[in-house]
Amino acid sequence: MIEPAFSIGIEEEYLLVDRDSLALAEAPQSMMDACSAELQDQVSPEFLNCQIEIGTKVCRDVHEARADLKRLRSCVSREAAKFNLAPIAASCHPFSDWRDQKHTDKQRYNTLSNDLAGVVQRMLICGMHVHVGIEDPDRRIDLMNQMSYFLPHLLALSCSSPFWQGQDTGLDSYRLTVFDNLPRTGLPPRMTSFGEFERSVQILVDIGVIEDSSKIWWDLRPSSKFPTIESRICDVQPRLEDTLCLAAITQAWARMLWRLAIKNQRWRIYDTFLIAENRWRAQRYGVREGLLDFGLGEVVPMTTLMDELMELTGEDLAYFNSLDEVARAHNIAQNGTSADRQRRVYKNKMDQGDDKDTALRAVVQHLIDEFHADL
C-alpha cells in the first residue's frame, strides 16, 4: 500500500483597509502588479476590489507552509503599506458596508455577479482553504465522507467574524451565514465514488448551469484543479500560527482516517442532519459551548475534544512533526478564538467610555496588529 503524500496547500483571503480611517479600501492596480511581480501566480484579486487572495506552494508539512505563508503575508503587507493600506485576515470587516464595495472587473467575477444577483453582492467575506494531497480519487471521496464529521470542530476553532456592518451579530462566524446564501454550499453529500461525484457535476455542466466543479462550494470538496481534498469551512485567521494549527489538524485528521481505512476500519458516518447541528453550534458559539458527541449522547467541551484530537492523531502528529502546532488548538479552545478577542477589544473600549464607532475602529486596529505580529 503506497501512502498518499498528504501534502498541504493553504489559501487565504484578506481585506484591505485604510490605515487612517480603518475602513475598507480598494486595492490599487499598481499594488496588485507589484505583488504579482514578486509572488507570480501565488497572489490574485478576489471578488471584491477590497480583497486579495494568496496561496502557498505545495508543502510537505506546516513547517514548509509557515515559511511560504510568512513570505506571502509579508509581501502583501509591504506593498499595501506603500499606499497607506494594511491587510487584515478576518472573515468580516467590523463596520464597513457591503453596499459601498465594487466587484473586480474580471470575466469570472462579472459572470458570478450576473448569475448570483443580489446574493453575491453581500459577499464581503473572507475564508481560508486547506488542500490535502491524496492521489487516489476514490480515496478522496472515502476520506471526505468521514472527514465531514470533523468540519464543525475546525469551524469552531477558526471563528473570526462576529461583527457585520457595525453590529455584533451574536454569531462567532457570521461569514458562514452570508456564504450559505449561495447555491451548492454547506456540508458535502455522502458519495460512493469519485465517479459518482463526476457524474453529478457533469449533469449541471451539460445543462449549462455551471462550467466546472469549481462552482461547487461545499465545506469540503474534491479540488477542481489539484489531486486534493479541499477544506473550505474555516474563517480566515488573523494570526499566522492559528492558520498553521488548523492546517496541521486537517492534515493529521486525513492521515488518521487513511490509517483506519487500510485496516478495513472507518470513522462512523453520521447523518448530515446531525453534523449540521454541530456546524450551527460552531457558527453560533465558536469554542464556548462545546459540540455534540453523538456516541456519548451529550455536549462535550471543546477543551476535551481537543485532548481527544491529540490522542486520536498522535501517530500522525509525530509523522508530520506537527505536535506543537496542533497543541495550540487546546489554547484556542480554552482562551477563545479571534471572535472572542475582537469582542474583548470592543468591550474594553466601550467600558472606557468610548463611543461605538471608536470601539469598532479599535477592533480593526487590533486585527492589523495581529496580522503583523508574526511577520
C-alpha positions as CSV (number, residue, x, y, z in Angstrom):
1,M,0.0,0.0,0.0
2,I,1.5,3.3,-1.1
3,E,0.8,6.0,1.4
4,P,-0.6,9.3,-0.1
5,A,1.6,12.3,0.0
6,F,-0.8,14.2,2.4
7,S,1.0,17.4,1.1
8,I,-0.8,20.6,2.1
9,G,-1.5,23.9,0.5
10,I,-3.2,26.9,2.2
11,E,-5.2,29.6,0.5
12,E,-6.1,32.8,2.4
13,E,-8.3,35.8,1.5
14,Y,-7.5,39.2,3.1
15,L,-9.4,42.5,3.3
16,L,-7.5,45.8,2.7
17,V,-8.2,48.8,5.0
18,D,-7.1,52.4,5.0
19,R,-4.6,52.9,7.9
20,D,-6.2,56.2,8.9
21,S,-9.9,55.6,8.6
22,L,-9.6,51.8,9.1
23,A,-12.4,51.4,6.6
24,L,-12.2,49.1,3.6
25,A,-10.2,50.4,0.6
26,E,-9.8,49.2,-2.9
27,A,-6.5,47.6,-4.0
28,P,-4.7,49.9,-6.4
29,Q,-3.7,48.2,-9.7
30,S,-0.1,49.1,-9.1
31,M,-0.1,47.4,-5.8
32,M,-1.6,44.2,-7.3
33,D,1.0,44.4,-10.1
34,A,3.9,44.7,-7.5
35,C,2.5,41.7,-5.6
36,S,2.2,39.7,-8.8
37,A,5.7,40.5,-9.9
38,E,7.1,39.1,-6.7
39,L,4.6,36.3,-6.0
40,Q,3.6,35.3,-9.5
41,D,0.5,33.1,-9.5
42,Q,0.5,32.8,-5.7
43,V,-1.5,36.0,-5.5
44,S,-4.7,37.1,-7.2
45,P,-7.6,39.6,-6.9
46,E,-10.7,38.3,-5.3
47,F,-14.4,39.0,-6.0
48,L,-14.4,42.5,-4.4
49,N,-11.8,45.2,-5.1
50,C,-11.0,45.5,-1.4
51,Q,-9.9,41.8,-1.3
52,I,-6.7,40.0,-2.2
53,E,-6.1,36.2,-2.2
54,I,-2.8,34.3,-1.7
55,G,-2.0,30.6,-1.9
56,T,1.1,28.7,-0.7
57,K,3.1,26.3,-2.8
58,V,2.6,22.6,-2.3
59,C,4.2,21.9,1.1
60,R,5.2,18.7,2.8
61,D,4.1,19.9,6.2
62,V,3.3,23.0,8.2
63,H,7.0,23.9,8.6
64,E,7.3,24.4,4.9
65,A,3.9,26.2,4.9
66,R,5.0,28.6,7.7
67,A,7.9,29.9,5.7
68,D,5.9,30.3,2.5
69,L,2.9,31.9,4.2
70,K,5.1,34.3,6.1
71,R,6.6,35.4,2.7
72,L,3.2,35.8,1.1
73,R,1.8,37.8,4.0
74,S,4.9,40.0,4.3
75,C,4.8,40.9,0.6
76,V,1.1,41.9,0.7
77,S,1.7,43.9,3.8
78,R,4.8,45.7,2.4
79,E,3.2,46.6,-0.9
80,A,-0.1,47.7,0.8
81,A,1.8,50.0,3.2
82,K,3.1,51.9,0.2
83,F,-0.5,53.1,-0.4
84,N,-1.3,53.7,3.3
85,L,-3.2,50.4,3.4
86,A,-3.0,47.3,5.6
87,P,-4.3,43.8,5.2
88,I,-6.5,42.2,7.8
89,A,-7.2,38.4,8.0
90,A,-10.7,38.4,9.4
91,S,-13.7,37.0,7.7
92,C,-15.8,40.1,8.0
93,H,-14.9,43.8,8.4
94,P,-16.3,45.0,11.7
95,F,-18.1,48.1,10.3
96,S,-17.8,48.7,6.5
97,D,-20.9,48.3,4.4
98,W,-21.1,45.8,1.6
99,R,-23.2,48.3,-0.4
100,D,-20.2,50.5,-0.8
101,Q,-17.9,47.8,-2.4
102,K,-17.4,47.1,-6.1
103,H,-16.6,43.7,-7.5
104,T,-13.4,43.1,-9.5
105,D,-13.8,43.7,-13.3
106,K,-12.9,40.2,-14.5
107,Q,-14.9,37.8,-16.6
108,R,-15.2,35.2,-13.9
109,Y,-16.5,37.8,-11.3
110,N,-18.7,39.6,-13.8
111,T,-20.3,36.2,-14.6
112,L,-20.7,35.5,-10.9
113,S,-22.3,38.8,-10.3
114,N,-24.8,38.2,-13.1
115,D,-25.6,34.6,-12.2
116,L,-26.0,35.1,-8.4
117,A,-27.6,38.6,-8.5
118,G,-28.3,40.2,-5.1
119,V,-27.0,37.3,-3.1
120,V,-23.4,37.7,-4.3
121,Q,-23.4,41.4,-3.7
122,R,-23.2,40.7,0.0
123,M,-20.1,38.5,-0.3
124,L,-17.9,40.8,1.8
125,I,-16.4,37.8,3.5
126,C,-13.0,36.0,3.5
127,G,-12.2,32.4,4.1
128,M,-9.3,30.0,4.5
129,H,-8.9,26.8,2.5
130,V,-6.7,23.9,3.2
131,H,-5.8,21.3,0.5
132,V,-4.5,17.8,1.4
133,G,-2.9,15.8,-1.3
134,I,-4.5,12.4,-1.9
135,E,-3.7,10.9,-5.3
136,D,-6.4,8.2,-5.5
137,P,-9.7,9.9,-6.5
138,D,-11.9,7.2,-4.8
139,R,-9.8,7.5,-1.6
140,R,-10.5,11.2,-1.7
141,I,-14.2,10.6,-1.6
142,D,-14.0,7.9,1.1
143,L,-12.0,10.2,3.3
144,M,-14.3,13.1,2.6
145,N,-17.3,11.1,3.8
146,Q,-15.6,10.5,7.1
147,M,-13.9,13.9,7.5
148,S,-17.3,15.7,7.3
149,Y,-17.8,14.8,11.0
150,F,-14.8,17.0,11.9
151,L,-15.8,20.1,9.9
152,P,-17.7,21.7,12.8
153,H,-14.6,21.3,15.0
154,L,-12.5,23.2,12.5
155,L,-15.1,25.9,12.2
156,A,-15.4,26.3,16.0
157,L,-11.6,26.9,16.3
158,S,-11.5,29.3,13.4
159,C,-14.3,31.8,14.1
160,S,-13.2,35.4,13.2
161,S,-16.4,37.1,12.1
162,P,-18.6,38.3,15.0
163,F,-19.3,41.8,13.6
164,W,-21.2,42.7,10.4
165,Q,-21.8,46.3,9.3
166,G,-21.2,47.8,12.7
167,Q,-23.2,45.3,14.7
168,D,-22.3,42.3,16.9
169,T,-24.3,39.6,15.2
170,G,-24.2,37.3,18.2
171,L,-22.6,34.7,16.0
172,D,-18.9,33.9,16.1
173,S,-18.8,33.1,12.3
174,Y,-21.2,35.4,10.5
175,R,-19.3,34.7,7.4
176,L,-20.9,31.3,7.1
177,T,-24.4,32.9,7.3
178,V,-23.6,35.1,4.3
179,F,-21.9,32.3,2.3
180,D,-24.7,29.8,2.9
181,N,-27.0,32.1,0.8
182,L,-25.1,30.9,-2.3
183,P,-26.1,27.7,-4.1
184,R,-24.1,24.5,-3.8
185,T,-22.8,25.3,-0.4
186,G,-22.9,23.6,3.0
187,L,-21.9,20.1,4.1
188,P,-21.0,17.8,1.2
189,P,-23.4,15.0,0.4
190,R,-22.3,11.4,1.0
191,M,-21.0,9.8,-2.2
192,T,-19.9,6.3,-3.0
193,S,-17.1,7.1,-5.5
194,F,-15.3,9.8,-7.4
195,G,-17.2,8.7,-10.5
196,E,-20.5,9.5,-8.8
197,F,-19.2,13.0,-8.0
198,E,-18.1,13.5,-11.6
199,R,-21.4,12.3,-13.0
200,S,-23.4,14.6,-10.7
201,V,-21.2,17.6,-11.7
202,Q,-21.4,16.7,-15.4
203,I,-25.2,16.8,-15.3
204,L,-25.0,20.5,-14.3
205,V,-22.3,21.2,-16.8
206,D,-24.2,19.6,-19.6
207,I,-27.3,21.6,-18.8
208,G,-25.2,24.8,-18.8
209,V,-25.7,25.7,-15.1
210,I,-22.0,25.7,-14.2
211,E,-18.9,25.3,-16.3
212,D,-17.0,23.0,-14.0
213,S,-16.7,21.7,-10.4
214,S,-15.0,25.0,-9.2
215,K,-18.6,26.2,-8.8
216,I,-19.3,23.5,-6.2
217,W,-18.7,25.4,-2.9
218,W,-19.2,22.7,-0.3
219,D,-17.4,23.0,3.1
220,L,-15.3,20.1,1.9
221,R,-14.8,19.1,-1.8
222,P,-12.5,17.4,-4.2
223,S,-10.5,20.2,-5.7
224,S,-11.3,21.1,-9.3
225,K,-7.6,21.8,-10.0
226,F,-5.5,19.5,-7.9
227,P,-5.4,15.9,-6.7
228,T,-6.5,17.0,-3.2
229,I,-9.5,17.3,-0.9
230,E,-10.1,20.9,0.0
231,S,-11.5,22.0,3.4
232,R,-13.3,25.3,3.0
233,I,-15.1,25.5,6.3
234,C,-12.7,27.8,8.2
235,D,-12.8,31.6,8.8
236,V,-9.5,33.2,7.8
237,Q,-7.1,33.7,10.8
238,P,-5.6,37.0,11.9
239,R,-2.7,35.1,13.5
240,L,-0.4,33.1,11.2
241,E,0.2,30.5,13.8
242,D,-3.5,29.8,14.1
243,T,-3.7,29.2,10.4
244,L,-0.9,26.6,10.7
245,C,-2.7,25.0,13.6
246,L,-5.8,24.5,11.5
247,A,-3.8,23.2,8.5
248,A,-1.9,20.8,10.7
249,I,-5.2,19.4,12.2
250,T,-6.7,18.9,8.8
251,Q,-3.6,17.1,7.5
252,A,-3.4,14.9,10.7
253,W,-7.1,14.0,10.5
254,A,-6.8,13.0,6.9
255,R,-3.9,10.6,7.6
256,M,-5.6,9.2,10.7
257,L,-8.7,8.3,8.7
258,W,-6.5,6.8,6.0
259,R,-4.8,4.6,8.6
260,L,-8.2,3.3,9.7
261,A,-9.2,2.7,6.0
262,I,-6.2,0.5,5.2
263,K,-7.1,-1.6,8.3
264,N,-10.6,-2.0,6.9
265,Q,-11.9,0.3,9.6
266,R,-13.6,3.7,9.4
267,W,-14.9,6.6,11.4
268,R,-18.7,6.2,11.9
269,I,-20.6,8.2,9.3
270,Y,-23.5,10.2,10.8
271,D,-26.4,11.7,9.1
272,T,-25.7,15.2,7.6
273,F,-28.7,16.4,9.7
274,L,-26.7,15.7,12.9
275,I,-23.4,17.1,11.7
276,A,-25.3,20.2,10.6
277,E,-26.4,20.7,14.2
278,N,-22.7,20.8,15.3
279,R,-22.0,23.1,12.4
280,W,-24.6,25.5,13.7
281,R,-23.2,25.3,17.3
282,A,-19.7,26.2,16.0
283,Q,-21.1,29.0,13.9
284,R,-23.0,30.4,16.8
285,Y,-20.8,29.8,19.8
286,G,-17.3,29.2,18.5
287,V,-15.4,27.3,21.2
288,R,-17.6,28.5,24.1
289,E,-20.4,25.9,24.3
290,G,-18.9,22.7,23.1
291,L,-20.1,20.2,20.4
292,L,-22.4,17.2,20.4
293,D,-20.7,13.9,20.8
294,F,-23.2,11.5,19.2
295,G,-21.5,8.4,20.6
296,L,-21.8,9.7,24.2
297,G,-25.1,11.4,23.6
298,E,-24.0,14.7,25.3
299,V,-22.4,18.0,24.7
300,V,-18.6,17.9,25.2
301,P,-16.4,21.0,25.9
302,M,-14.0,22.0,23.2
303,T,-11.1,21.6,25.5
304,T,-12.0,17.9,26.0
305,L,-12.5,17.4,22.3
306,M,-9.0,18.9,21.6
307,D,-7.5,16.5,24.1
308,E,-9.2,13.7,22.2
309,L,-7.8,15.1,18.9
310,M,-4.3,14.8,20.3
311,E,-4.9,11.2,21.3
312,L,-6.5,10.2,18.0
313,T,-3.9,11.7,15.8
314,G,-0.8,11.3,18.0
315,E,0.9,8.9,15.5
316,D,0.1,11.3,12.6
317,L,1.3,14.4,14.5
318,A,4.6,12.6,15.1
319,Y,4.8,11.7,11.4
320,F,4.4,15.3,10.3
321,N,6.3,16.7,13.3
322,S,3.4,19.0,14.0
323,L,2.6,18.2,17.7
324,D,3.5,21.8,18.8
325,E,1.3,23.4,16.1
326,V,-1.7,21.2,16.9
327,A,-1.2,21.6,20.7
328,R,-2.2,25.3,20.1
329,A,-5.8,24.1,19.5
330,H,-6.2,23.5,23.2
331,N,-5.2,27.1,23.9
332,I,-7.7,28.3,21.4
333,A,-10.4,26.2,22.9
334,Q,-9.5,27.4,26.4
335,N,-8.8,31.1,25.7
336,G,-11.1,31.8,22.7
337,T,-10.9,32.5,19.0
338,S,-10.4,35.7,17.1
339,A,-14.1,36.4,17.5
340,D,-13.7,36.3,21.3
341,R,-10.6,38.6,21.1
342,Q,-12.4,41.1,18.9
343,R,-15.3,41.2,21.3
344,R,-13.0,41.8,24.2
345,V,-11.3,44.7,22.4
346,Y,-14.7,46.2,21.7
347,K,-16.0,45.8,25.2
348,N,-12.8,47.3,26.8
349,K,-13.2,50.4,24.6
350,M,-16.9,50.8,25.5
351,D,-16.2,50.2,29.2
352,Q,-13.7,53.1,28.9
353,G,-16.4,55.4,27.7
354,D,-15.6,55.4,24.0
355,D,-18.4,55.6,21.5
356,K,-19.3,52.7,19.3
357,D,-17.5,53.9,16.2
358,T,-14.3,54.3,18.1
359,A,-14.6,50.9,19.6
360,L,-15.2,49.3,16.2
361,R,-12.1,51.1,14.8
362,A,-10.1,49.7,17.7
363,V,-11.2,46.2,16.7
364,V,-9.8,46.8,13.1
365,Q,-6.5,48.2,14.5
366,H,-6.3,45.1,16.7
367,L,-6.7,42.9,13.6
368,I,-4.0,44.8,11.8
369,D,-1.7,44.3,14.8
370,E,-2.4,40.6,14.9
371,F,-1.7,40.2,11.2
372,H,1.7,41.7,11.6
373,A,2.7,40.2,14.9
374,D,4.2,37.1,13.3
375,L,5.9,38.7,10.3
